Amino acid sequence: MHERTVQESIERFLYDEAELLDQWKFAEWEALLTDDAQYLVPPIGVANPEALSPENTLFVIADDRLMLAARIERMSGKAAYCELPRSNVRHLVSNVRVLAEDGDRLTVGANFCVYRVRRAELTQYIGRYRYELLRSGAAFRIRSKTVLLDIDVLRGQGGLGIIL
C-alpha cells in the first residue's frame, strides 16, 4: 500500500465530508470541526467576496461553533420546516488545491456544485470553497469553511436550508 500525498489526503477528506453532508450525518460532520470553527457564506453578487469579513459586512451565513451546533440541532430535528421532508442533496467537489501550507495549518480551495432536490424542484448551488484545515495526526479538522457562491440570487424552497 502506498502512502498518500497531502493532496490525496485532502481530496479524500473533502470527498468524505461531502458524503456526510449528502447523508445528513451531521453529528459525524460536526466531529470534523475544531472548537473554534466557522462556517461562512459571504454575500452574493459582490466583487471579491473572499476579502470581506462578517465583522463589518452582512453575510448570508456567519456561524461560529456555537451557532453551528444550533444549526445542526435544528436540521436534525423537526424545527427546520424548510427541510421536512428532507431534501435529497448531492455535493460534487472538484479542482481541489492546496493554496498554502504553514506547519499544521493548510489553506485549501475547491470548486463545488451542490444539487438539492425537494418536492420535484431542483436547485443548484455552484461556487468555490475556501477551507482552513488543521492537521490532526494523519487526519484533518475544519477550522473554517467559506462558501463563495457563483450564483446571483438565492431561490428555491427554503433559500439556504442546507449546509453547503
Secondary structure, 3 states (H helix, E strand, C coil): CCCCCHHHHHHHHHHHHHHHHHCCCHHHHHCCEEEEEEEEECCCCCCCHHHCCCCCCCCCEEECHHHHHHHHHHHHCCCCHHHCCCCEEEEEEEEEEEEEEECCEEEEEEEEEEEEEECCEEEEEEEEEEEEEEEECCEEEEEEEEEEECCCCCCCCCCCCCCC
